[in-house]
Amino acid sequence: MSNSGAGNSKNGPAGLVSFATLYDDFRVVDGVLFAFKEVNLVRGAKIAETVLTKVEVAKPLPVDAFAP
């Protein structure tokens, strides 16, 4: 697992609680780098994991796509 991620701490009724999100499995899709795996931690314990199987980059819209 990559150490790329973000974390913070919040003080709540149970005391100081740390949150972190780790990103892994980076791939380039249409020239843009995406993390295909994200793991969410609370107090160091994994509470969620998201794994992408496919990423599609939106194609440019025509100039008049939002014209009234």
Protein Blocks (a to p, Z undefined) as FASTA:
>chain_A
ZZbdcddddddfkopaddddddehiaceehiacdfbdcddeehiafbdcddfbdcddddd
dfklmgZZ
